[in-house]
Amino acid sequence: MQEPLNRNCYEYFVECSGQYGEYDAVEFLGKKHAKSRFLHDIDGLAAYMQKEVGLKRGDVYTVFLPTTIQSYVAFYALNKIGAIINFIHPLSPPEALGEAMAASGSKGVMILDMLSKKYIDAINRQGVPCLVCRSSDYAPAIRGAGINIAEQGFRLVFPSIKKRSLYRLAVDKYPPQDGVNDNGNEIAFYLNGGGTTGKSKTIKLTSKAVNELVYKVLKLDGIHEPGVECGICVLPMFHAYGLTIGMHLITCVAGRVIPMMNFNEKRFNKIMRKNKTVFIVGIPAMFKKIMAEKNFDGAHLGNLRYLFCGGDDVSQAFLDKFNTYLEKHGAPGRLRQGYGLTEVSSVCCANIQDVYRPGSIGKPLEDVTMEIWDDNRKPVPNGTVGEIAVSGNTIMEGYFSQGKPADEGLYTDKNGVKWVLSGDLGYRDDDGYFFFSGRKKRMMIISGYNVYPTDVENLVDGLPFMREVCAIQAKDGSGKPFLRLFVSFRDRGLEEEHKKEIIRLCENNLMRFSVPKEIVVMDELPRTAMKKVDFMKLADLRVGD
């Protein structure tokens, strides 16, 4: 694996994958596309953006796409010419898309045809060119009534976009042009995350930060069969985890990337069975869903070598259960817990095969420094809970803020070292393993004692009848705080017995202030756009009204 140096992501991909020659680089709906075709489309789109959109180094362009091959092509094409890619969640409301484009000064937007209808007015108001992508751009030829209806709908919608072009025509229009070289330290991506304060933030990442993360992870091992071994990517590009580990990492080592635009657990397992799948990148909820399906178990699990689970906390009980399937089929990989956030390009700490401690989030990656700080930004003794602080060459350049310092959101210590204050709580043991205790804003204080929701959630999640659990601080009629537990069960027939078992388990294993005083059963817990349990919505629910 090549060191990133000051290369941009396009340069890094071309150089790293060059040693493997020709192979199948991407796949959509069973149709494989060779690396040469993938590069043709990347170079063609880069040339189109230069010649017809007029993009120059440092200009901003919005990518408003789900997990598709087009979003991967856009990643490398725009990066090649030094543009800043403004990734936006493709299900954001029209007003949010317009505001994000205006705030960033975006010079254009890419959108998927089937999602475009309700965004036409917002895009037209921006007065910028719109490049429309279609599922058929990379799909095998399909015939049928459903396709005809989709085509009719497209023909009605497409003319309504004032400045419009088609992606497939754009990538084939111009020969390759020169790009920008050795600009790895320049801002390359705007990612819209939750921010360490819980409010929406636009995070600035460089190509070098993203490449450094890929380099650190892939020093562990690589692809053994280029274009044959593959990874299924569900996470979208507006998610740092999907951008770095889900896509860029796999392409750089000549793995075949199979994007899933809409996650479906049964279909995911079918794809995994049909292909030599060595990578799975996802969030805990996704892993739970694929394991619950009848078509999950099988000899195909023996291929799994890299399993990256992030984006939310996960219990040790679930990890152990998942890994029993992998052990049964002799898989070299194991599902381990790690930790990261968008502000550090996604992953900064992980358990790996040879460095692993149950219940922990592992140890920091190479050249990443993690410390536990108190409220005065001073390190605390091992075993003491405090805020997780991260430093290293994968951290962001700061938040995008008009009229504020370029490194807004970073803390610079007395030695000039910049740190990301995560907003998460944790502690370190004497052997250097870190443990996650929950979001700082989620920590509860009950009768003067600190109560950490993840302690309760991870304990209860191990019960066989549990589907989901979320601990929330509530208040009684006199304003006194207590812990309320929201749960969903695998069956609804024995609710009262299940509640009693939860209370007994907590009473036997937790301090009394961490024992739930109330358990609310739901069919399904609400989720955020990133499919995490929406604890803020649960906290706002008025129970019993």
C-alpha positions in Angstrom: 0.0 0.0 0.0 1.4 3.4 -1.1 1.9 6.2 1.5 -0.5 9.1 0.7 2.1 11.9 0.8 0.3 15.0 -0.6 -1.7 13.1 -3.2 -5.4 13.9 -3.7 -7.8 10.9 -3.6 -8.0 10.5 -7.4 -4.2 10.3 -7.6 -4.1 7.9 -4.7 -6.7 5.6 -6.2 -5.0 5.6 -9.6 -1.6 4.9 -8.1 -2.7 2.2 -5.6 -4.9 0.3 -8.1 -2.4 0.6 -11.0 -0.4 -2.4 -9.8 -3.4 -4.7 -10.3 -4.0 -4.1 -14.0 -7.5 -4.6 -15.4 -10.3 -6.0 -13.2 -14.0 -5.5 -12.4 -14.1 -2.4 -10.2 -17.8 -1.8 -9.6 -21.1 -3.6 -10.0 -24.7 -2.6 -10.1 -27.7 -5.0 -10.2 -25.4 -7.9 -11.2 -23.7 -6.0 -14.0 -19.9 -5.7 -13.6 -17.9 -2.7 -14.9 -14.2 -2.9 -15.5 -11.7 -0.5 -14.0 -11.0 0.9 -17.4 -14.7 1.9 -17.8 -14.8 3.3 -14.3 -11.7 5.5 -15.0 -13.2 6.5 -18.4 -16.3 7.8 -16.7 -14.3 9.5 -14.0 -12.0 11.3 -16.4 -14.9 12.1 -18.7 -16.9 13.7 -15.9 -13.9 15.7 -14.8 -13.5 17.1 -18.3 -17.2 17.9 -18.5 -17.1 19.7 -15.2 -14.1 21.8 -16.4 -15.4 22.6 -19.9 -19.2 23.0 -19.5 -19.7 23.8 -15.8 -16.5 25.9 -15.6 -15.4 24.4 -12.4 -12.0 25.5 -11.2 -9.7 24.5 -8.3 -11.5 25.4 -5.0 -15.0 25.7 -6.5 -17.8 23.9 -4.7 -20.1 21.4 -6.3 -23.0 19.6 -4.6 -23.5 15.8 -4.9 -27.0 14.9 -3.9 -27.0 11.2 -4.6 -27.7 8.0 -2.7 -25.2 5.1 -2.7 -24.6 4.7 -6.5 -21.8 4.2 -8.9 -22.4 7.8 -10.1 -21.6 9.1 -6.6 -18.3 7.2 -6.7 -17.5 8.6 -10.1 -18.3 12.1 -8.9 -16.0 11.6 -5.8 -13.0 11.0 -8.0 -13.8 13.3 -10.9 -14.4 16.4 -8.8 -11.4 15.5 -6.7 -9.2 15.2 -9.7 -9.8 18.8 -10.7 -9.5 20.2 -7.2 -13.1 21.0 -6.6 -14.7 20.8 -3.2 -17.5 18.3 -3.1 -20.5 19.3 -1.0 -22.1 15.9 -0.1 -25.8 16.3 1.0 -28.2 13.6 2.3 -30.4 12.8 -0.7 -33.5 12.7 1.4 -33.0 16.1 2.9 -36.0 18.4 2.4 -35.9 20.8 -0.6 -35.4 23.8 1.6 -32.4 22.2 3.3 -30.8 21.4 -0.1 -31.3 24.9 -1.3 -29.8 26.4 1.9 -26.8 24.1 1.8 -26.1 24.9 -1.8 -26.4 28.6 -1.3 -24.3 28.6 1.9 -21.5 26.8 0.2 -21.6 28.7 -3.0 -22.2 25.6 -5.0 -21.7 25.8 -8.8 -23.9 22.9 -9.7 -25.6 19.7 -8.4 -25.9 16.0 -9.3 -29.2 14.3 -8.6 -30.9 10.9 -9.3 -33.8 11.1 -11.7 -36.2 9.1 -9.5 -35.6 11.5 -6.5 -35.6 14.7 -8.5 -39.3 15.7 -8.7 -39.8 17.5 -5.4 -36.4 19.2 -5.6 -36.8 20.9 -9.0 -38.0 24.2 -7.7 -35.2 24.4 -5.1 -32.6 23.6 -7.8 -34.0 26.1 -10.3 -34.0 28.8 -7.6 -30.2 28.3 -7.3 -29.8 29.0 -11.0 -27.0 26.4 -11.4 -26.6 23.5 -13.8 -28.1 20.2 -12.8 -26.6 16.8 -13.9 -29.3 14.1 -13.8 -28.2 10.6 -13.1 -30.3 7.5 -13.9 -30.3 4.0 -12.5 -30.1 2.7 -16.1 -26.6 4.4 -16.5 -25.0 1.3 -15.1 -27.8 -1.3 -14.9 -28.2 -4.3 -17.2 -30.9 -3.9 -19.9 -34.3 -4.4 -18.3 -37.7 -4.5 -20.0 -41.1 -4.4 -18.4 -44.1 -2.3 -17.5 -42.3 -0.8 -14.5 -39.5 0.4 -16.7 -41.9 2.1 -19.1 -43.7 3.9 -16.3 -40.3 5.1 -14.9 -39.3 6.3 -18.4 -42.6 8.2 -18.8 -42.1 9.8 -15.4 -38.6 10.9 -16.3 -39.7 12.5 -19.5 -42.3 14.5 -17.6 -39.9 15.7 -14.9 -36.6 16.2 -16.8 -37.8 19.2 -19.0 -38.8 21.0 -15.8 -35.2 21.4 -14.7 -34.0 24.7 -16.3 -30.3 24.0 -16.7 -30.2 20.3 -17.2 -27.9 17.6 -18.6 -27.7 13.9 -18.5 -24.9 12.1 -16.7 -24.4 9.4 -19.4 -24.0 12.0 -22.2 -21.6 14.1 -20.0 -19.1 11.3 -19.2 -18.8 10.3 -22.9 -18.5 13.8 -24.3 -14.9 14.9 -23.7 -11.4 13.2 -23.7 -9.5 13.3 -20.4 -8.0 16.6 -19.4 -5.2 17.4 -17.0 -6.2 17.6 -13.3 -4.7 19.1 -10.2 -1.7 17.4 -8.7 -0.3 17.1 -5.2 -3.0 19.1 -3.5 -3.8 16.7 -0.7 -3.7 19.3 1.9 -6.4 21.4 0.3 -10.1 21.2 1.4 -11.7 18.5 -0.7 -15.0 17.6 1.0 -17.8 19.2 2.9 -19.7 16.6 5.0 -22.8 17.6 6.8 -22.7 15.8 10.2 -24.3 16.1 13.6 -21.3 18.0 15.1 -19.8 17.3 18.4 -22.3 19.7 20.0 -25.3 17.9 18.6 -26.2 20.7 16.2 -25.8 20.2 12.4 -22.3 21.1 11.2 -20.5 21.2 7.9 -17.2 19.5 8.3 -14.2 20.3 6.1 -11.9 17.3 5.2 -8.8 17.2 3.0 -7.9 14.4 0.6 -4.8 13.7 2.7 -6.9 13.1 5.8 -9.1 10.6 4.0 -6.1 8.9 2.3 -4.2 8.7 5.6 -7.1 6.8 7.2 -7.3 4.4 4.3 -3.5 3.8 4.5 -3.6 3.1 8.3 -6.4 0.6 7.9 -5.1 -1.2 4.9 -1.6 -1.7 6.3 -3.3 -4.6 8.1 -4.0 -6.6 4.9 -5.1 -6.2 1.3 -7.1 -7.8 -1.5 -6.0 -11.3 -2.5 -8.0 -11.6 -5.8 -8.5 -8.2 -7.5 -12.0 -7.7 -8.9 -13.2 -11.0 -7.5 -13.2 -10.2 -3.8 -15.8 -7.5 -3.2 -17.4 -5.3 -0.6 -21.1 -4.4 -0.4 -21.5 -0.7 0.4 -24.8 0.5 1.9 -23.5 3.7 3.5 -23.8 6.8 1.3 -21.0 9.3 0.5 -22.4 12.0 2.7 -21.4 9.7 5.6 -17.7 9.8 6.3 -17.7 6.2 7.1 -19.2 5.3 3.7 -16.9 7.7 1.9 -13.6 6.4 3.4 -14.1 2.8 4.5 -17.1 1.9 2.5 -15.8 3.0 -0.9 -12.4 4.6 -1.2 -10.6 2.0 0.9 -12.0 -0.9 -1.2 -11.3 0.7 -4.6 -7.7 1.6 -3.6 -6.9 -2.1 -3.1 -8.7 -3.4 -6.2 -11.8 -4.8 -4.5 -15.0 -4.8 -6.5 -17.5 -2.3 -4.9 -21.2 -3.3 -5.0 -23.3 -0.2 -3.9 -26.8 -0.7 -2.5 -29.0 2.3 -3.1 -31.7 1.0 -0.8 -30.8 -1.4 2.0 -32.8 -4.6 2.2 -31.4 -7.3 4.5 -32.7 -10.2 2.5 -31.3 -8.8 -0.7 -28.0 -8.0 1.0 -27.6 -11.6 2.1 -28.4 -12.8 -1.5 -25.6 -10.5 -2.9 -23.2 -11.8 -0.2 -24.0 -15.4 -1.1 -23.6 -14.8 -4.8 -20.2 -13.0 -4.6 -16.9 -13.6 -2.8 -17.7 -10.9 -0.2 -14.7 -10.1 2.0 -15.8 -6.6 3.1 -18.9 -5.6 5.0 -19.1 -2.0 6.2 -22.1 -0.9 8.1 -23.8 0.3 11.3 -25.0 -2.0 14.1 -28.7 -1.9 13.0 -27.7 -3.2 9.6 -25.7 -6.1 11.0 -28.5 -7.0 13.3 -31.0 -7.1 10.4 -28.9 -9.3 8.1 -28.2 -11.7 10.9 -31.9 -12.0 11.7 -32.7 -13.2 8.2 -33.0 -16.9 7.4 -30.7 -16.6 4.4 -27.8 -15.2 6.5 -26.1 -18.4 7.7 -24.0 -20.4 5.2 -20.6 -21.3 3.9 -20.3 -18.0 2.2 -19.6 -16.3 5.6 -16.2 -18.0 5.5 -15.0 -15.4 3.0 -15.4 -12.5 5.4 -12.1 -10.9 6.2 -12.9 -7.2 7.0 -16.0 -6.3 9.1 -16.3 -2.6 10.0 -19.1 -1.7 12.4 -19.5 1.9 13.4 -21.8 4.9 13.6 -23.4 3.8 16.9 -22.7 1.8 20.0 -23.1 -2.0 20.0 -23.3 -4.5 22.8 -20.7 -7.2 23.4 -23.5 -9.8 23.5 -24.5 -9.0 20.0 -20.9 -9.1 18.7 -20.4 -12.5 20.4 -23.5 -13.9 18.8 -22.6 -12.6 15.3 -19.1 -13.9 15.6 -20.3 -17.5 16.4 -21.5 -17.7 12.8 -18.1 -16.5 11.5 -16.3 -19.0 13.7 -18.5 -21.8 12.5 -17.6 -21.3 8.9 -13.9 -20.5 9.5 -14.0 -16.9 8.5 -10.7 -15.0 9.1 -12.5 -11.9 10.1 -14.5 -11.0 13.2 -17.0 -8.2 13.9 -15.3 -5.9 16.4 -16.3 -2.6 18.0 -14.5 0.5 17.0 -15.0 4.3 17.3 -14.9 7.4 15.2 -16.7 10.5 14.0 -16.9 12.6 10.9 -14.5 15.1 12.4 -11.7 12.5 12.2 -12.6 11.1 8.8 -14.6 8.4 10.5 -12.5 5.7 12.3 -9.9 6.6 14.8 -9.9 3.7 17.3 -10.6 0.0 16.7 -10.3 -3.5 17.9 -8.5 -5.7 15.4 -7.7 -9.4 15.4 -4.5 -9.2 17.4 -5.4 -6.1 19.4 -8.7 -6.8 21.0 -10.4 -6.4 24.4 -14.1 -7.4 24.8 -16.3 -4.4 25.7 -13.8 -1.8 24.5 -13.6 0.3 21.4 -10.0 -0.8 21.0 -6.8 1.2 20.6 -6.1 4.3 18.5 -5.0 3.7 14.9 -1.3 4.3 14.1 -0.3 8.0 14.5 -3.6 8.9 16.0 -3.6 10.2 19.6 -6.5 9.8 21.9 -6.8 11.2 25.4 -9.6 11.5 28.1 -10.0 15.0 29.3 -11.9 16.8 32.1 -14.0 19.9 31.6 -10.8 22.0 31.8 -9.2 20.1 28.9 -6.8 18.3 31.2 -6.0 14.6 31.0 -7.7 12.4 33.7 -6.3 9.3 35.3 -6.9 5.9 33.7 -10.2 4.5 34.6 -11.8 7.9 35.0 -14.6 8.9 32.7 -14.1 12.1 30.7 -14.5 13.5 27.2 -12.7 11.7 24.3 -10.2 14.0 22.5 -8.5 13.1 19.3 -5.5 14.4 17.4 -3.6 13.2 14.3 -3.3 13.6 10.6 -6.9 12.4 9.8 -8.7 15.1 11.7 -10.8 17.8 10.0 -9.7 21.3 9.1 -12.6 22.7 11.0 -16.3 23.5 10.5 -17.4 25.6 7.5 -18.5 28.9 9.1 -18.9 32.2 7.3 -16.9 35.0 9.1 -15.3 32.6 11.7 -11.8 31.2 12.0 -10.8 28.6 9.4 -10.2 26.0 12.1 -13.6 26.6 13.8 -14.4 23.6 16.0 -10.8 22.6 16.8 -8.9 23.2 20.0 -5.2 24.1 19.8 -3.2 23.3 22.9 -0.2 25.1 24.3 2.2 23.1 22.0 0.2 24.1 18.9 -1.4 20.6 18.5 -4.9 20.6 17.2 -7.6 18.4 18.8 -11.1 17.4 18.1 -13.3 17.4 21.2 -15.7 14.6 20.4 -18.5 15.3 22.8 -18.4 11.7 23.7 -17.6 10.2 27.1 -15.2 7.3 27.8 -12.2 6.1 29.7 -8.9 4.3 29.1 -7.6 1.3 31.1 -4.1 0.7 32.1 -3.3 -1.3 29.0 -4.3 1.5 26.6 -7.7 0.2 25.6 -10.5 2.8 25.4 -14.1 2.3 26.5 -17.1 4.3 25.3 -19.5 5.6 27.9 -22.0 7.5 25.7 -22.7 11.0 24.3 -21.7 13.7 26.7 -25.1 15.3 26.3 -26.8 12.0 27.0 -25.2 11.5 30.4 -27.7 11.7 33.1 -27.3 13.0 36.7 -29.7 11.2 39.0 -29.6 12.0 42.7 -26.1 13.4 42.1 -24.7 10.3 40.4 -23.6 10.1 36.8 -25.7 7.5 34.9 -24.5 6.4 31.4 -27.2 5.1 29.1 -24.9 2.8 27.2 -24.2 0.8 30.3 -27.9 0.0 30.6 -28.5 -0.5 26.9 -25.5 -2.8 26.4 -26.6 -4.9 29.4 -30.2 -5.2 28.4 -29.4 -5.8 24.7 -28.0 -9.2 25.6 -31.4 -10.6 26.6 -32.6 -13.1 23.9 -36.1 -11.5 23.6 -34.7 -8.0 22.9 -34.8 -6.3 19.6 -33.9 -2.7 20.5 -33.4 -0.6 23.6 -32.8 3.0 24.4 -32.3 4.6 27.8 -33.6 8.2 28.4 -33.7 10.6 31.3 -37.2 11.5 32.3 -38.8 13.5 35.2 -41.6 12.6 37.5 -44.4 15.0 38.5 -42.2 16.7 41.1 -39.4 17.2 38.6 -37.2 14.5 40.0 -35.1 12.7 37.3 -35.3 9.0 36.7 -34.3 6.5 34.0 -36.9 5.5 31.4 -36.2 2.6 29.1 -37.8 2.3 25.6 -37.7 -1.2 24.2 -39.0 -3.3 21.4 -39.3 -7.1 21.8 -39.0 -9.9 19.3 -42.5 -10.9 20.3 -45.3 -9.0 22.1 -46.8 -12.0 24.0 -44.8 -11.9 27.3 -44.3 -8.1 27.8 -44.8 -8.1 31.6 -42.5 -11.1 32.1 -39.9 -9.5 29.9 -40.1 -6.2 31.8 -39.6 -8.0 35.1 -36.5 -9.8 33.7 -35.0 -6.5 32.6 -35.5 -5.0 36.0 -33.9 -8.1 37.7 -30.9 -8.0 35.4 -30.3 -4.3 36.0 -30.7 -4.6 39.8 -28.2 -7.4 39.8 -25.6 -5.7 37.7 -25.9 -1.9 38.0 -26.0 0.8 40.6 -29.5 1.5 41.7 -29.7 4.9 40.0 -29.1 3.1 36.7 -32.0 0.8 37.2 -35.0 1.9 35.0 -38.0 3.1 36.9 -40.2 2.8 33.8 -40.2 0.6 30.7 -42.1 1.6 27.6 -42.7 -1.0 24.9 -42.9 0.0 21.3 -43.3 -1.9 18.1 -40.2 -0.2 16.7 -38.0 2.6 18.0 -37.8 5.8 15.9 -34.7 6.3 13.9 -32.7 9.2 12.5 -31.9 9.7 8.8 -28.7 7.7 9.5 -30.8 4.8 10.9 -29.5 5.3 14.5 -32.1 5.2 17.3 -33.4 8.7 17.6 -33.0 9.2 21.4 -33.8 12.9 21.1 -37.3 12.1 19.7 -37.8 9.5 22.5 -36.7 12.1 25.1 -39.4 14.5 23.8 -42.2 11.9 23.8 -45.0 12.5 26.4 -45.5 9.0 27.8 -49.0 8.2 29.3 -50.9 11.1 27.7 
